[in-house]
């Protein structure tokens, strides 16, 4: 499977190192992190801690994006 469709484009050393490490993480870790942060946000909302609830409530989208990135790195590989 070709990992580099554009030979003129190379990832930097930092990006390659990060991708190598994050590829070791299970993909469902990010899904559970997103669901867990939603549960924490709901709990904080019920407790009346509105500002903290809104702060934690913004975490699921980045967790899901990180999970998607993780999955792409696993499927497509890196340079």
Beta strands, then each sheet from edge to edge (+ up, - down):
end
